[in-house]
Amino acid sequence: MISIIVFAILLIVGGGFFAYNAGKIRRNILLGRDVDRSDNKSERWKIMTLVALGQKKMFKKPLPAFLHLCLYVAFVITQIELIEIFADGLSGNHRLFRGSLGGFYTFMISFIEILSILAFVATFIFLARRNLLKIPRFVKDEMTGWPKLDANLILIAEIILICFIFMMNGADEVLYRNGVSHAAALGDSSFGFTVSQYVGPALFGGFSNESLHIIERIGWWGHIIMVFSFLNYLPFSKHFHILLAFPNTFYSNLFPKGKFTNMEAVTNEVKLMMDPNADPFAAPAPAEGEVQRFGAKDVQDLTWKNLLDSYTCTECGRCTAACPANQTGKLLSPRKIMMDTRDRLDEVGKNIDKHGKEYEDGKSLLNDYITPEELWACTSCNACVEECPVNIDPLSIIVDLRRYLVMEESKAPSELTGMFTNIENNGAPWQFSQADRLNWKDEE
């Protein structure tokens, strides 16, 4: 009974704390401007299935994709075993489903063990790639400090979790053979799990039954505590993409890459200018207290999808590795754009929690986190958008921040300022009047 009560408390506290922090992230995302992504649902379901569930874009790099797939499939399939662990924890039973599922139960646990071994190997390789091989995209400036520690912590936690799984299964295998397992009344001489039937006797065969019971319980409780710890670590980590990749890919931008969105306020203004019969005073005035901003200065000026993108970023660096500006030594890193957006959004969320929604801290995403030099280094080539394995769009954030610089602060590189002046005066980027455009045909 004590065990059931402790488990129930752990379930309520762990689940409640996760829901509380996930609610804060949802609140932060909804601080963004509205954008309609409810069209063409069949296409959206298809994209989510292929990209988020099927890991389609990961396989542009086959070896990392296979290793990631081992971790991903192990994570997904292991959740089946969690169903039984929850049932055992709340009922006080042990391997509740084994009696009714029989051979299928043995098959499923064996399959999970094989996946766990593959995930174990993949985790060590990922640790080596980040810390020993020092793959270039993992050692950029933005990956020092917390981002590097975050990546390593989750990999180490994965190793510990797998060790707990095999402590639980391995010790229980030996106990079962000795006839003193909690599940001994279910028949057969052993569980016969593919890995534990060898690992268990090899590691724990010489232990007393009392020690084996302790090891099995450590494995069982350690497993579930790691699960709840991981769950509540997610909202503070880049690994929240495990959950957010699905909605993020569902709400992908379905327009062709490179198609810029027109600002409604500017479009309406141009229509008024082009219509000789239009009443210039017919446009509705902004509501009191409403700021009409051209482009984006802070996270609240971005769309909720941009903010969802920032929380979904995996920090894998594929976008930065593909960025031609970054490759030529310029300051721009699309990954940093997403990380800065998330960091600023977290800061705004904490200010709301502490001071209320109307609080202004005198800071903004533009200038305090992202510099104009970074923004103007972008070539708008969409390489970052194409490379992202979860369909994040750093370019849309860059464009909105540049719009603010140009339309609100009249700040642009001198090369662009000259072009803007020529377009305004001559209707073209070139520095001669429209009447002189065809003079070249008269030249010999």
C-alpha positions as CSV (number, residue, x, y, z in Angstrom):
1,M,0.0,0.0,0.0
2,I,2.9,2.4,0.8
3,S,4.4,1.7,-2.6
4,I,1.0,2.5,-4.3
5,I,0.7,5.8,-2.4
6,V,4.2,6.8,-3.2
7,F,3.7,6.0,-6.8
8,A,0.4,7.9,-7.0
9,I,2.0,11.0,-5.4
10,L,4.9,10.8,-7.9
11,L,2.4,10.5,-10.7
12,I,0.3,13.5,-9.6
13,V,3.2,15.8,-8.7
14,G,5.3,14.8,-11.8
15,G,2.3,15.1,-14.2
16,G,1.1,18.3,-12.5
17,F,4.4,20.1,-12.7
18,F,4.8,19.2,-16.3
19,A,1.3,20.4,-17.1
20,Y,2.1,23.7,-15.3
21,N,5.3,24.4,-17.2
22,A,3.8,23.2,-20.5
23,G,1.0,25.7,-19.9
24,K,3.5,28.5,-19.5
25,I,5.1,27.6,-22.8
26,R,1.7,27.5,-24.5
27,R,1.0,31.0,-23.0
28,N,4.3,32.3,-24.4
29,I,3.7,30.9,-27.8
30,L,0.2,32.6,-28.0
31,L,1.8,36.0,-27.3
32,G,2.6,36.0,-31.0
33,R,0.4,37.5,-33.7
34,D,-2.3,35.3,-35.2
35,V,-1.7,33.5,-38.5
36,D,-4.1,31.1,-40.2
37,R,-2.6,27.7,-40.7
38,S,-5.9,25.8,-40.7
39,D,-6.1,25.2,-44.5
40,N,-5.5,22.0,-46.5
41,K,-5.6,19.6,-43.5
42,S,-5.0,16.5,-45.6
43,E,-1.7,17.9,-46.8
44,R,-0.8,19.0,-43.3
45,W,-1.4,15.5,-41.9
46,K,0.7,14.0,-44.7
47,I,3.6,16.4,-43.9
48,M,3.4,15.6,-40.2
49,T,3.4,11.9,-40.8
50,L,6.4,12.0,-43.2
51,V,8.5,14.6,-41.5
52,A,7.8,14.3,-37.7
53,L,6.7,10.6,-37.4
54,G,8.7,9.3,-40.4
55,Q,11.8,11.4,-39.9
56,K,11.9,11.9,-43.7
57,K,14.3,14.9,-43.7
58,M,16.7,13.4,-41.3
59,F,17.8,10.9,-43.9
60,K,19.7,13.5,-46.0
61,K,22.5,12.4,-43.7
62,P,22.1,8.6,-43.5
63,L,24.4,7.7,-40.6
64,P,23.2,10.3,-38.1
65,A,19.7,9.5,-39.3
66,F,20.0,5.8,-38.5
67,L,21.5,6.5,-35.1
68,H,18.7,9.1,-34.3
69,L,16.1,6.5,-35.5
70,C,17.4,4.0,-33.0
71,L,16.8,6.5,-30.2
72,Y,13.5,7.7,-31.6
73,V,12.0,4.3,-32.1
74,A,13.3,3.1,-28.7
75,F,11.7,6.2,-27.1
76,V,8.3,5.6,-28.9
77,I,8.1,1.9,-28.4
78,T,9.2,2.0,-24.8
79,Q,6.1,4.0,-24.0
80,I,4.2,0.7,-24.4
81,E,6.1,-0.7,-21.4
82,L,5.3,2.4,-19.4
83,I,1.6,1.5,-19.7
84,E,2.3,-1.6,-17.7
85,I,4.6,0.2,-15.2
86,F,1.8,2.7,-14.5
87,A,-0.7,-0.1,-14.1
88,D,1.7,-2.0,-11.8
89,G,2.4,1.1,-9.7
90,L,-1.2,2.0,-9.2
91,S,-2.4,-1.6,-8.6
92,G,0.5,-3.1,-6.6
93,N,0.9,-5.9,-9.1
94,H,4.1,-7.0,-10.9
95,R,4.1,-7.5,-14.7
96,L,0.3,-7.2,-14.8
97,F,-0.1,-8.0,-18.5
98,R,2.2,-11.0,-18.7
99,G,-0.3,-13.6,-17.8
100,S,-2.9,-12.4,-20.3
101,L,-0.5,-11.6,-23.2
102,G,1.7,-14.7,-22.8
103,G,4.2,-15.1,-25.7
104,F,3.3,-11.7,-27.2
105,Y,4.3,-10.1,-24.0
106,T,7.7,-11.8,-24.2
107,F,8.1,-10.7,-27.8
108,M,7.3,-7.0,-27.0
109,I,9.6,-6.8,-24.0
110,S,12.3,-8.5,-26.1
111,F,11.8,-6.1,-28.9
112,I,12.1,-3.2,-26.5
113,E,15.3,-4.6,-25.1
114,I,16.8,-4.9,-28.6
115,L,15.8,-1.3,-29.3
116,S,17.3,-0.2,-26.0
117,I,20.7,-1.8,-26.9
118,L,20.7,0.0,-30.2
119,A,19.8,3.3,-28.4
120,F,22.6,2.6,-25.9
121,V,25.1,2.3,-28.7
122,A,23.7,5.3,-30.5
123,T,23.9,7.4,-27.4
124,F,27.6,6.8,-26.9
125,I,28.3,7.6,-30.6
126,F,26.3,10.9,-30.2
127,L,28.4,11.7,-27.1
128,A,31.6,11.0,-29.0
129,R,30.4,13.2,-32.0
130,R,29.7,16.1,-29.7
131,N,32.7,15.9,-27.3
132,L,35.5,13.9,-29.0
133,L,35.1,14.3,-32.8
134,K,33.8,17.9,-32.4
135,I,31.7,18.0,-35.5
136,P,31.9,21.6,-36.7
137,R,28.2,22.4,-36.4
138,F,28.3,21.3,-32.7
139,V,31.1,23.7,-31.7
140,K,29.8,27.0,-33.0
141,D,29.8,30.0,-30.6
142,E,26.2,29.6,-29.8
143,M,26.7,26.0,-28.6
144,T,28.9,26.9,-25.6
145,G,27.7,26.8,-22.0
146,W,24.1,25.6,-21.4
147,P,23.3,24.3,-25.0
148,K,26.3,22.0,-24.8
149,L,25.5,20.9,-21.3
150,D,21.9,20.4,-22.2
151,A,22.7,18.0,-25.1
152,N,25.1,16.0,-22.9
153,L,22.8,15.8,-20.0
154,I,20.0,14.2,-22.0
155,L,22.3,11.7,-23.5
156,I,23.7,10.7,-20.1
157,A,20.2,10.5,-18.8
158,E,19.4,8.1,-21.7
159,I,22.2,5.8,-20.7
160,I,21.1,5.8,-17.0
161,L,17.5,5.0,-18.0
162,I,18.6,2.1,-20.1
163,C,20.8,0.8,-17.3
164,F,17.8,0.9,-15.0
165,I,15.7,-1.0,-17.5
166,F,18.3,-3.9,-17.6
167,M,18.7,-3.8,-13.8
168,M,14.9,-4.3,-13.5
169,N,14.6,-7.0,-16.2
170,G,17.9,-8.7,-15.5
171,A,17.4,-9.1,-11.8
172,D,13.8,-10.2,-12.3
173,E,15.0,-12.8,-14.8
174,V,17.3,-14.4,-12.2
175,L,14.6,-14.1,-9.5
176,Y,12.1,-15.8,-11.8
177,R,14.5,-18.7,-12.5
178,N,15.0,-19.0,-8.7
179,G,11.2,-19.2,-8.3
180,V,11.0,-16.1,-6.0
181,S,10.0,-13.4,-8.5
182,H,6.8,-11.3,-7.8
183,A,5.6,-12.9,-11.0
184,A,6.6,-16.5,-10.2
185,A,3.1,-17.7,-10.2
186,L,2.8,-17.1,-14.0
187,G,4.5,-20.3,-15.0
188,D,7.5,-21.2,-17.1
189,S,11.1,-21.3,-15.8
190,S,12.2,-17.9,-17.1
191,F,10.9,-14.8,-18.8
192,G,13.1,-15.5,-21.8
193,F,13.6,-11.9,-22.8
194,T,16.1,-11.7,-25.7
195,V,18.7,-9.7,-23.9
196,S,18.0,-10.1,-20.1
197,Q,18.0,-13.9,-20.3
198,Y,21.8,-13.5,-20.9
199,V,22.6,-10.2,-19.2
200,G,20.7,-11.1,-16.0
201,P,22.5,-14.3,-15.1
202,A,25.9,-12.8,-16.2
203,L,25.6,-9.8,-14.0
204,F,23.4,-10.9,-11.1
205,G,23.7,-14.7,-11.1
206,G,25.8,-14.8,-7.9
207,F,23.6,-12.5,-5.8
208,S,21.3,-13.6,-3.0
209,N,17.6,-13.4,-3.5
210,E,17.3,-10.5,-1.1
211,S,20.0,-8.5,-3.0
212,L,18.2,-9.4,-6.3
213,H,14.9,-8.0,-5.0
214,I,16.6,-4.8,-4.0
215,I,18.3,-4.5,-7.4
216,E,15.0,-5.2,-9.2
217,R,13.2,-2.5,-7.2
218,I,16.0,0.0,-7.7
219,G,15.7,-0.7,-11.4
220,W,11.9,-0.3,-11.4
221,W,11.8,2.8,-9.3
222,G,14.9,4.3,-11.0
223,H,13.2,3.8,-14.4
224,I,10.0,5.5,-13.4
225,I,11.8,8.4,-11.6
226,M,14.0,8.9,-14.7
227,V,10.8,9.1,-16.8
228,F,9.2,11.7,-14.7
229,S,12.5,13.6,-14.4
230,F,12.9,13.6,-18.1
231,L,9.3,14.7,-18.6
232,N,9.7,17.7,-16.4
233,Y,13.1,18.5,-17.8
234,L,11.7,18.8,-21.3
235,P,10.1,22.3,-20.9
236,F,13.5,23.7,-20.0
237,S,15.4,21.9,-22.7
238,K,15.8,21.9,-26.5
239,H,14.4,18.3,-26.2
240,F,10.9,19.7,-26.0
241,H,11.0,19.2,-29.8
242,I,10.2,15.5,-29.1
243,L,6.6,16.7,-28.4
244,L,6.4,19.9,-30.4
245,A,7.8,18.5,-33.7
246,F,4.3,17.1,-34.4
247,P,2.3,20.3,-34.2
248,N,5.1,22.3,-35.7
249,T,5.2,20.2,-38.9
250,F,1.4,20.1,-39.0
251,Y,1.4,23.9,-39.1
252,S,4.1,24.1,-41.7
253,N,4.1,26.9,-44.3
254,L,2.6,25.4,-47.4
255,F,3.4,28.2,-49.7
256,P,6.4,27.8,-52.1
257,K,9.7,28.6,-50.5
258,G,10.7,32.2,-51.2
259,K,7.2,33.6,-51.3
260,F,7.2,36.5,-49.0
261,T,4.0,37.5,-47.2
262,N,2.6,41.0,-47.8
263,M,1.8,43.1,-44.8
264,E,-1.9,43.8,-44.7
265,A,-1.5,47.4,-43.5
266,V,0.9,48.2,-46.4
267,T,-1.2,46.4,-48.9
268,N,-4.3,48.3,-47.9
269,E,-2.3,51.6,-48.0
270,V,-1.1,50.9,-51.5
271,K,-4.6,50.0,-52.7
272,L,-5.8,53.4,-51.4
273,M,-3.1,55.2,-53.2
274,M,-3.8,53.4,-56.5
275,D,-7.5,54.0,-56.4
276,P,-8.5,57.5,-57.4
277,N,-12.0,57.1,-56.0
278,A,-10.8,55.8,-52.6
279,D,-11.5,57.8,-49.4
280,P,-8.1,58.1,-47.6
281,F,-10.0,58.5,-44.3
282,A,-12.0,55.3,-44.8
283,A,-9.3,53.0,-43.4
284,P,-10.2,52.0,-39.8
285,A,-8.1,53.6,-37.1
286,P,-6.2,51.4,-34.8
287,A,-7.8,50.6,-31.5
288,E,-6.7,52.6,-28.5
289,G,-3.5,51.3,-27.1
290,E,-2.9,49.1,-30.2
291,V,0.5,49.5,-31.8
292,Q,0.6,49.1,-35.5
293,R,4.2,48.0,-36.2
294,F,5.8,47.3,-39.5
295,G,7.8,44.2,-39.2
296,A,9.0,42.9,-35.8
297,K,11.1,44.4,-33.0
298,D,10.3,41.9,-30.2
299,V,8.9,38.4,-29.9
300,Q,5.3,39.7,-29.5
301,D,5.5,41.1,-33.1
302,L,6.3,37.7,-34.6
303,T,3.5,35.1,-35.3
304,W,2.7,32.3,-32.9
305,K,4.1,29.9,-35.5
306,N,7.5,31.7,-35.3
307,L,7.4,31.3,-31.6
308,L,6.4,27.7,-31.9
309,D,9.4,27.2,-34.2
310,S,11.7,28.6,-31.6
311,Y,10.6,26.1,-29.0
312,T,10.7,23.3,-31.5
313,C,14.3,24.0,-32.5
314,T,16.5,20.9,-32.0
315,E,19.8,22.9,-32.1
316,C,21.1,20.3,-34.5
317,G,22.8,23.0,-36.6
318,R,21.9,21.7,-40.0
319,C,20.5,25.1,-40.9
320,T,23.7,26.8,-39.9
321,A,25.9,24.2,-41.7
322,A,23.9,24.8,-44.9
323,C,23.9,28.7,-44.6
324,P,26.1,30.2,-47.3
325,A,26.6,33.4,-45.2
326,N,27.8,31.4,-42.3
327,Q,30.1,29.3,-44.5
328,T,31.8,32.5,-45.7
329,G,32.5,33.6,-42.2
330,K,29.7,36.1,-41.7
331,L,28.0,36.6,-38.4
332,L,24.7,35.0,-39.3
333,S,23.7,31.6,-37.8
334,P,20.1,30.6,-38.4
335,R,20.3,28.3,-35.4
336,K,21.3,31.2,-33.2
337,I,18.3,33.2,-34.6
338,M,16.0,30.5,-33.3
339,M,17.8,30.1,-30.0
340,D,17.8,33.9,-29.4
341,T,14.1,34.0,-30.1
342,R,13.4,31.3,-27.6
343,D,15.6,32.9,-25.0
344,R,14.0,36.2,-25.4
345,L,10.5,34.6,-25.3
346,D,11.4,32.8,-22.1
347,E,12.6,36.1,-20.6
348,V,9.3,37.8,-21.6
349,G,7.4,34.9,-20.0
350,K,9.3,35.2,-16.8
351,N,8.6,39.0,-16.7
352,I,4.9,38.3,-17.1
353,D,5.0,35.8,-14.3
354,K,6.8,38.3,-12.0
355,H,5.4,41.7,-13.0
356,G,2.3,41.1,-15.2
357,K,1.6,41.2,-18.9
358,E,2.0,45.0,-19.3
359,Y,5.5,45.1,-17.9
360,E,8.3,46.5,-20.2
361,D,11.9,45.6,-19.4
362,G,13.3,48.0,-22.0
363,K,14.8,45.1,-24.0
364,S,13.9,43.6,-27.3
365,L,14.7,40.7,-29.6
366,L,16.2,43.1,-32.1
367,N,19.5,44.6,-31.0
368,D,19.6,43.1,-27.5
369,Y,19.6,39.5,-28.9
370,I,20.0,39.7,-32.6
371,T,22.1,42.4,-34.3
372,P,21.4,44.1,-37.7
373,E,24.7,42.7,-38.9
374,E,23.4,39.2,-38.6
375,L,20.1,40.0,-40.3
376,W,21.7,41.8,-43.3
377,A,24.1,38.9,-43.8
378,C,21.1,36.7,-44.9
379,T,20.8,36.0,-48.6
380,S,17.2,34.8,-48.3
381,C,18.2,31.6,-50.1
382,N,16.0,29.4,-47.9
383,A,18.8,26.8,-47.4
384,C,18.1,26.8,-43.6
385,V,14.4,26.2,-44.2
386,E,15.1,23.4,-46.6
387,E,17.6,21.7,-44.2
388,C,15.5,21.8,-41.0
389,P,14.4,18.3,-40.0
390,V,11.2,19.7,-38.4
391,N,10.3,22.4,-40.9
392,I,11.4,25.5,-38.9
393,D,11.5,28.7,-40.8
394,P,14.3,31.1,-39.5
395,L,14.0,33.2,-42.7
396,S,10.5,34.5,-41.8
397,I,11.9,35.9,-38.5
398,I,14.9,37.5,-40.3
399,V,12.6,39.1,-42.8
400,D,10.3,40.6,-40.2
401,L,13.1,42.0,-38.2
402,R,14.6,43.5,-41.4
403,R,11.2,45.0,-42.2
404,Y,11.2,46.8,-38.9
405,L,14.7,48.2,-39.5
406,V,13.7,49.5,-42.9
407,M,10.1,50.6,-42.4
408,E,10.2,51.8,-38.8
409,E,13.8,53.0,-38.2
410,S,14.9,53.7,-41.9
411,K,18.0,51.7,-41.3
412,A,19.5,49.7,-44.1
413,P,22.9,49.0,-45.6
414,S,24.1,51.8,-47.9
415,E,23.8,49.5,-51.0
416,L,20.1,49.0,-50.3
417,T,19.5,52.7,-49.4
418,G,20.7,53.7,-52.9
419,M,18.5,51.1,-54.5
420,F,15.4,52.2,-52.5
421,T,16.0,55.8,-53.6
422,N,16.3,54.8,-57.2
423,I,13.1,52.8,-57.0
424,E,11.3,55.7,-55.4
425,N,12.5,58.3,-57.9
426,N,12.9,56.2,-61.1
427,G,10.6,53.2,-60.6
428,A,13.6,50.9,-61.0
429,P,16.8,49.9,-59.1
430,W,19.0,51.7,-61.7
431,Q,20.2,55.3,-61.3
432,F,18.7,56.8,-64.5
433,S,15.2,57.9,-65.4
434,Q,12.5,55.9,-67.1
435,A,12.8,58.0,-70.2
436,D,16.5,56.9,-70.6
437,R,16.0,53.2,-70.2
438,L,16.1,52.3,-73.9
439,N,19.0,54.6,-74.8
440,W,21.3,51.5,-75.0
441,K,19.6,50.4,-78.2
442,D,20.7,53.6,-80.0
443,E,24.4,53.0,-79.1
444,E,26.6,51.5,-81.8
